[in-house]
């Protein structure tokens, strides 16, 4: 068994209706990476054109001026997401919209994953709830 195992890996599809990006996301991701909370495994941008066609671009293929906000991300990202992943994500988009597909490892959980495995345990169920769903449930519980 390795000294430290891989933490849980997640895929997030973040849609931007009308392809309206703001500059807050790259620094927030960089902060997570630099604080060893996550490790970015892959990052791809997808645009669904008005005619329904899809354009995808890897972070490494962005022009320098567009990639600059992501310079603080530690490590190389790329290669994990397939064309079928991009197609599935694009189905969630309206024409004229874009999305960022981000695959990250939850590095904060490595020690716990290793400890569970070393103790002979194994994860038999896991679910992730989005923040909006939890906020709505909490608001309902308060009323």
Order of alpha helices (4+ residues) and beta strands (2+ residues): beta-alpha-beta-beta-alpha-alpha-beta-alpha-alpha
